[in-house]
Amino acid sequence: MIRLLLLVTITVHTFSPLVHAEEKTLRGDLLIIQGSAGNEEFGTLFTTWASRWEKAAQKGGLQTVQIPSGDDTKSQKDLIAEYFVQQQPESSLPLWIVMIGHGTYDGRTAKLNLDGPDLSAKELDGFLAKVTRLTVIINCSSSSAPFLEALSQNNRIVLTSTRSGEQVNFSRFGEFLSEAIGDSTADLDKDNQTSLLEAFLSASRKTLEFYESDGRIPTENALLDDNGDGKGTRSTAFQGFRAVAKPQEKGTLLDGFRAHQLHLIANDADKNLSPEVVAQRNELEQEIELLRSNKKDFTEDEYYSKLEKLFLELAEFVIPKN
């Protein structure tokens, strides 16, 4: 009887003067931190990238906040700190944080350049200390890799434009990621929504193509970490949607699985589910994936019994009720 499980197919997949997105059914929060540009050319680029994120978030029903430039009384970093004080630390809704700008690394500490004092990974981790909701942290700056190791946790998904702090040249990854996150052509599994993993893979490919077309060696290699091990995985380590390298810690998912469950703009099916139901469904899918990866630890009967139980629970979410 339990072999009937094989017939079931599961698809995995501001405060003033800050500006909020148009009111919709709230499906999460997006914080855009646009750092110091340095000159007009970079300023135009960064504003374009931020605008793409804001438009995609508005379409996806997220409440968007963009940190403005500081003034004589408050710096950008002060405004960032105030934002997290006002955020709900516990929620079934994801929090997305997108950092756009230039980064620096002095051999010990990586920072995002802001108007006024710069923001380090340690400081951002401090702002997030009480946040237990799923948090997506995307650093599109150069020298951003140290942010991944410093911020990696089980309840976080972290993307960086570089694989080390020494990759100090201007990063193009943020440009292509801002395009892909709201682009249906980046939907690789054709489920009518672009996951964070799909956007990461698309942006990484286009970044490589940019350097190849210019006859240059790539000076940036983006990383994704969504299993909390602080290691990060490059796009070249994926075969389809699955990472090749196995996690070092037992009971840990491969990088990419959780990122493939997350969509800034959901398809019609997911839009009809409440964020709470989506979160519960995602947790069950993660349990199934972990069970499959640890199949050798169980007898055949134990394995299929556990799998059947999880599939039946999952059916409550994926099978429409009359």
C-alpha positions, 0 to 999 in steps of 0.5 A: 500500500505504501508503494502508492506514495510513488504515484504522488507528485510533490512540487518543491520548489516606512517610518517617515520619510521611508516609502511603503508599498501599495496596500495589499494582502501582506505576504512579507516585508522587504527592506532595501538598503541603498548605500553610498554611490560615490558618483552619479553613474553608480548612483543611477545604477543602484537606483535602477536595481532598487526600483526593480526590487521595489516593483517586484515586491509590490507585485508580490504583495510585500511591504517595502521600505527603502532606507533614505540618505541620512541627515544632520541628526540621523545617519543611514545606519541609525535609520536601519537600526530604527527599522529593526526596532519597529519590526515584528521579531516573530512572524510567518511572513518572510523578511527580505533584506537587499543591500545595494552599493559598494563594499570594503574589506580590510582583511578582518571586517567587511562593510557596506558603504553607507552615507555616514558610518558604514554597516558591518556584518556583525552590526547587522547580525546585532540588529537581527538578534531578536528576529526569529522569522525567516529572513533573506539577506542579500548583499549585492556589494563587492567584498560581501562574502564575509557577511555570509559566514557572519549571518548564517543561521537556520532561519536565514537565507544569505546571498552574497555577490562574492566568494571572499572578501578579497573580491573587491572589484565592483560587482555586477551580480546585483544588476542581474539578480534585480532583473531575474527576481521578477522575470518569468523567463528565469522560471526554470521549472516552469511553475509560473513563479521565479524562486530565489534559487532560480533568480540566483542561478540565472543572475550567476550565469548572466554575470559569468556571460558578462565577463566572458563577452568582455574577454575578462576573468570573473572577479566575483563569484556569488554564494548562496547559503540556506542550510545554516552551515555558513559555507555557501554554494556557488551556482557551478555546484548545482546540477539543475536545482540540487547542489552536488556537495553534501552538507558536513552536518547530518540532518542538514539540507543541501543548499538551495532547497529552501531558496527554491521554496521562496518566491518574491512573486507567487503564482496563482496557486500559492496566492490562494494560500495564506502565508501561514499555510505556505510556511507549514507546507514548506516545513513539511517539504523540508522534512520529506527532503531530510527523510529522503537524504537519510533513507539509509538510516532506516529499514525499508518499512520504517522509511516508507511508513515515515514517508507516508505519514508526511505525504498524508500531512502534505496532501492537506495543503496541496490537494484542493478540497471540494 
